[in-house]
Amino acid sequence: MKYVITLLAVKDIKISKKFYEKLFNQHVVCDLGKNITFDGGFALQEDFPWLLDIPENSLIKKSNNMELYFEVDDFDEFLKKLEEYEKYEKIEYVNKPKKHEWQQRVVRIYDPDFHIIEVGESMILIAKRYLNEGYSIEKTAEIIQHPVDFVKMVKENHCHKN
């Protein structure tokens, strides 16, 4: 057996498709009308209750029990993109941009169907930044709260972004 994909139930596939294409640079690899799959490895499904033969009111909005996680190389550029998008569409924030104790800046928002989306700085780039500033592998690992082996892989360029 192998895991294949995460599927999100959506009310309006056109609105959700636009949201993920514009903000997250997702590209549709399969469009079945009420079901679309993005190259990022997740899918959207309109009329999910119909598909499962369950009551419409059984879907829970804002369940806050999962999130899709994206990493960006340029966090500030993503925030600008978010601001630009907000000129035309409302975005509800789970939390405004913040910096975690492991030195990663993140922002969390809801998608149009209130699924949590987190966007964070690439941990590979954060590790590289500390290494380039002259911190040792061990100190970098301590600062970013990641295993020493992860930082070693970053330093040796064995840890790449997809």
Secondary structure as UniProt FT lines:
FT   STRAND          6..10
FT   HELIX           13..24
FT   STRAND          28..31
FT   STRAND          35..38
FT   TURN            39..40
FT   STRAND          42..46
FT   HELIX           48..52
FT   HELIX           56..58
FT   TURN            61..62
FT   STRAND          67..72
FT   HELIX           75..86
FT   TURN            87..88
FT   STRAND          93..99
FT   TURN            101..102
FT   STRAND          105..110
FT   TURN            112..113
FT   STRAND          116..121
FT   HELIX           123..132
FT   TURN            133..134
FT   HELIX           137..144
FT   HELIX           148..155
FT   TURN            156..157
//
